């Protein structure tokens, strides 16, 4: 009987360690050129593809050159006037199979969802003051950026998952754990989700 108890405890311990080592719920970063608004305008979109709330979201956007070196000032929030955005949206060809959202020769990854599917989505992304501090399951947030020629966007996010662990992710890289969940953080999260 003692052997069976030890085996059961060992199995539970292994299961818990695998659970805690599992990757966080998915927050995905998409970087999409928006040729409709200009050759150097890009949408940065963060999507919560998990079934739980992501909190304390922070989004950092900058630019790098082809060798990965920092380009200070290489990426900035789009400063097009709202009148210019509306003019381009009302007169330009709307993206479809004949007029894609991308520059000629650009390709969206097949796994990338269509996020900025309407003119209102683009206006909202243009007018966004900042990214929200939290994202509900299946929610996304976007903002438009102007990128210097020959530069690439580098987007880093940091967020807290449902277990209270803090994660960081840059572009398409795997998420990296920044810190484990602290008991106080976990309790605050439980209290907030219980509505206390």
N, C-alpha and C positions, 0 to 999 in steps of 0.2 A: 504494500500500500504506500509506503514512504517513497519508493522508487517512482510509482505512478504520479505522485504529488510533485516530486522534483521534475519529472519530465513535463508535466502540465505547466509548471511555473516557468520552465525553460522555454517552452513553446510560446507562452504568453510574452515573455521578455523579448524573444526574437521578433515576434509579431509587432510589439510596440516599437522596437528599434527600427524595424523596416518602415513602419508607419511614419516615424519621426524623420527618417532619412529620405522619405519620398519627396519628389519635387513639389514645390508649392502649386497651388491652384494657378491656372494659367492667366497671366496678364501678358498680352502680346502687343508688340510695337509694330506699327505699319508706317512706312515712309513712302508716300505716293506723289509723284509729280502731277501738278495740276496745270497742264498746258493751256487750258481754257483761260486761265488768269495771267498767264505769262510764262516765258521759258524757264525762269528760275524760281517759280513758286511751287512749294511742296506742302503737302498736308502731312502732319504728324498726328497719328491716331493711336490711342491706347485703348485696348479692348479687354474687358474682364470676361474671359471665356469660361470662367468657373461657375460653380453653383453656390458660391458664397461671396459675401461682401469683402472687398479689399479696401483697407483704410490707410490713412496717413500717406496717400499717394503724393509723390514728388516727381516732377518731370524736368529733366535737364537736357537742353538741346544746344549743340554747338556743331562746328564743322571741322573736318580734317581734310588734308590733301591726299593725293593718291598713295602716298607712303605712310599715311596714318598720323602725320604730324598735325598738331593743333593749328587751326587758322583763326586767330582771334578776330572776332567780328565777321567771320565767314558765313554765319547763319544768324538771322534776326527775325523777329516777328514781322510778318508782312505789313507794310505801311501804306499799301494802296488805299486810296480814298474809297469810301463806301460807294460814292457815285461811280467811280471807275469800275468797281466790282459789279455793280448793278448793270452798267452799260455792257460790260463783257458778257455777263450772264444772259442779258436780253438779246444781244445781237450775235454772239458767237454760236457756232454749232454745238448743240448739247451732245455730250458723249453718248454714243451708241455704237453699234457694230461698224458703222461707216465713219464715225467721228469719235475715235477713242479718247479717253481722258488723258492718255499719255502722249508724250512726244512721238513723232514717227520713229519706229524702230524700238521703242520702249515696250517692255513686256511686264505685265503684272504676274507675280507668282500664282500658279494655279490654286494654291491654298488660300490666297488672299481674298477675303470677302469684299463685296462692294459696300463701302461704308458711306461715302459721300455721294449718295445716289440722287439727291435732289438739289435744286438750286438753293433751297432753304438750308440744307446741310452745309453747303459751301459758305453761305452768308453767316451762319452760326459759327463756323470755324474761323471765318475772318474776324468776327466781332468778339470772339472769346477773349476775355481778359487774362485768364489763366486756366490751367487744368484744375478740375475739382479735386478735393482732398480725398474723395472716396468714390468708388464705382460699384454699383450694384451688379449682381450676376447678369451677364449678357448686355451690359451697358458699355457704351464707348464715348470717348471725348476726343475732339480734334481741334487743332489750331493750325493756321497757315504760317509758313515761314518763307522768307526770301533767302536764297542760297547764292553765294558767289559762284561765278563760273569755275569749273574744274575743281569744285569742292564736293564733298560728300557729307551727308548728315550723320551725326553721331547722337543718338538719343539714349539717355540712361534714365531708368525709372527706379524708384525705391518705394516699397510698399510693405504693409503688414498683412499677413494672411489670417485666415480664420483661427489658426492656432496661436496667434500672437507673435509669430516669428517674423522678423524683418528680412526682406529679400531685396536684391538689386539685380537689374538686368540691363544690358546694353545691346541695342539693336536686336540681332537675331541670336545672340549667345544664350546659353542656358542660364537660368536664374542662379544667383549665388547667395547663400545665406549670409546675411550681415550680422545678425545676432539671434540667439535662441530666444524663445518666449520666456519672459520673466513672470513669476507668479502674480505680481501686481498688475502687469499689463493684461494677463489673461483674465484676471478678476474684473478689471475695468471694462474689458470687452464683453464679458458675460453680463455685467450690469447694464451696459448700453444696449445689448441686444434683447435683454429681458424687459427693457423699458423702465428700469428703476430710477 
